[in-house]
Amino acid sequence: MRINREGRKVRKHLLKNRQGVTLVELIVAFALLCLFLTALSQVIFSCMKVYYQIKGVTYGCQVSDTLLEKITGEIGGAQVSIAQGGASQDKTLKIYESGQVIELYDRTGSHICITTTGAKGKIRDDSGDNLSGNQYQDTEDQLLLYYYAVQSSAPGSALGTVTRYEAVDWSFDQAAYMGYYIEELKFSQADPSGAEYPPNIIRVDLTINHDRYGSYKAVSYIECYNFSEPSDYDKIQEEA
């Protein structure tokens, strides 16, 4: 009996000394938890921002490299002397419309323009032929290579000049842009005076944009290696 009484006394003593959590302690604990979660969310947000920046730069670099590689191949191999319709062309490389369009003869001798789908209407066709029927007004700007209609004289033909091939548009598939579109594509002579660069160096300024990753800019300097003599430089024309 004595042992039971002592046990009950010990339990009563423990119950009296047991303390609960006060309201102030709960408020402090929740405040510290909120501060911790806020700091953690800021760290996560910063990490995600850096991740998307790196991802955007990587994708932007890939897309711009793809576009500039195609442009470089065409401009670098531009031909100097082209006879079309029996007459030699005085200017075989032209830049016009404030640098939005570059016109040249590629390595195969095809007469082409390089521009964007949005600037297709600025292409000049002195022969009076209509541009190809493809229309791009309702789509975001993409790279466009426009191949002029190929014409040749048919001996003995009463019709004179006969069109063998219609004008053709060439562009990359939409997937190649990874969600980017061309914001600006501009061509210019790097240095028309020839003081710093030879006149056959063409500068290409390319800006692409993505709704999520923002803008990416790239600049390329392309040598028209077939325009190697001073007399060849006269066949390059850039409108002011």
HUJO-V260224 format. One line per field, one symbol per residue. ss: DSSP state (H for helix, E for strand, - for the rest). burial: # if it has 9 or more other ideal C-beta (glycine too) atoms within 8 Angstrom, else .. Layout:
ss = ???
burial = ???
//
This chain:
ss = -HHHHHHHHHHHHHHHH-----HHHHHHHHHHHHHHHHHHHHHHHHHHHHHHHHHHHHHHHHHHHHHHHHHHHHHH------EE--EE----EEEE----EEEEE-----EEEEEEHHHHHH--------------------EEEEE--EEEE-------EEEEE--EEE---HHHH---EEEEEEEEE-----------EEEEEEEEEE---EEEEEEEEEE------HHHH--EEE--
burial = .........................#.........................##.###.##########.###.#######.#......#..######.########...########.##.##.#...#.##...#....###########.##......###...#.#.##....##.###..#######..#....############..#..#.#.#####.##....##.##.#..
//
